[in-house]
Amino acid sequence: MTTWDLRLASRRDVAQGTVAFRFGKPDGMRFRAGQAIDLVLPAARGEPQARHAFSIASAPYEDHVEVATRMRDSAFKRALGALVPGDKVSGDGPFGSLGLPADPARDVLLVAGGIGVTPFLSILRQASRDGGPRRLCLVYSNRRREEAAYLDELEQLAETVPGFRLVSVMTREPLTRGAGPQGHVNATVLGAARAGLHRPLCLIAGPPAMVSSVRDGLVASGVAEDDVRDEVFFGY
Ligand SMILES: Cc1cc2nc3c(=O)[nH]c(=O)nc-3n(C[C@H](O)[C@H](O)[C@H](O)COP(=O)(O)OP(=O)(O)OC[C@H]3O[C@@H](n4cnc5c(N)ncnc54)[C@H](O)[C@@H]3O)c2cc1C
């Protein structure tokens, strides 16, 4: 693993309480869509040096490294939230294998809970540039639309990337809002998402409880264990 100097270029809100941080991409840094990096923040005001893993939300072809997170009141998030453009942090990585299969024609089902969408955004941003025969479906679960990071961009990608379908699931949205299914990602939602995909590789990312229930649901519905990979975002 390599340690990189990352300089903050900009930050922006991508949903209620969720901020994306964009760093300049150092010369020579390469990663695959779906990989993650450890951000290491300098020690500050009585807090020890802090390190957290983040999936890289930007695509490999882009000239920056973007991460996004829910800004909660933890020591790490306080230090992250205090960064201003020009500040430098360290990045250890990239690492992880939550990526697309080597076969460019193999279909893929992506299932994200909340901020678990970040590795899949990188995959979809890259797919929008590369094209190809693969069919992709993203099931994206959030409580409400305003808390769904990058939802506008994903809706755009669903209109412009051939073969990509978005199923946006809101667990606490009033029935009058939004066209997607209500409630949790259950067997019905997963079955509908898999329809039209041929023996897809299934990638899941999000909070521990959501990841294990989606994995169990897929396996119970006949998906082979080897066709399911996941990334657990601890702390949610
Ligand atoms: C590969 C990977 C990619 C990730 N990508 C993202 C991302 O893109 N965006 C994002 O917001 N988060 C991501 N995470 C999660 C992130 O690293 C933090 O854990 C999360 O943001 C919560 O941080 P916090 O400071 O709010 O809470 P913290 O104060 O760090 O954690 C709250 C609680 O979570 C539990 N916890 C934390 N870490 C672990 C652990 N490693 N094992 C078991 N329990 C733990 C502990 O009970 C802790 O008290 C990723 C994690 C991994 C492993």
The ligand as an ORCA input file, in Angstrom:
! r2SCAN-3c Opt
* xyz 0 1
  C     -13.779     -0.450      2.806
  C     -14.601      0.598      3.522
  C     -15.121      1.671      2.812
  C     -15.864      2.656      3.479
  N     -16.366      3.702      2.739
  C     -17.080      4.668      3.369
  C     -17.608      5.778      2.631
  O     -17.441      5.885      1.405
  N     -18.295      6.726      3.318
  C     -18.504      6.624      4.684
  O     -19.137      7.512      5.256
  N     -18.024      5.602      5.402
  C     -17.307      4.624      4.793
  N     -16.808      3.572      5.506
  C     -17.018      3.575      6.974
  C     -16.040      4.565      7.638
  O     -14.722      4.043      7.620
  C     -16.455      4.874      9.089
  O     -16.470      3.690      9.849
  C     -17.828      5.510      9.149
  O     -17.849      6.675      8.341
  C     -18.227      5.877     10.594
  O     -17.303      6.772     11.089
  P     -17.675      7.730     12.342
  O     -16.468      8.566     12.572
  O     -18.975      8.395     12.061
  O     -17.936      6.724     13.526
  P     -16.871      6.043     14.511
  O     -16.842      6.835     15.773
  O     -15.568      5.769     13.835
  O     -17.557      4.627     14.733
  C     -18.774      4.486     15.430
  C     -18.849      3.044     15.949
  O     -18.734      2.125     14.844
  C     -18.078      0.938     15.248
  N     -16.921      0.700     14.382
  C     -16.173      1.642     13.765
  N     -15.210      1.062     13.023
  C     -15.331     -0.275     13.187
  C     -14.622     -1.386     12.688
  N     -13.604     -1.250     11.842
  N     -15.046     -2.623     13.068
  C     -16.103     -2.773     13.907
  N     -16.809     -1.733     14.398
  C     -16.433     -0.503     14.049
  C     -17.692      1.127     16.668
  O     -18.673      0.521     17.478
  C     -17.708      2.631     16.855
  O     -17.932      2.967     18.175
  C     -16.072      2.571      4.881
  C     -15.546      1.492      5.591
  C     -14.821      0.526      4.930
  C     -14.236     -0.621      5.736
*
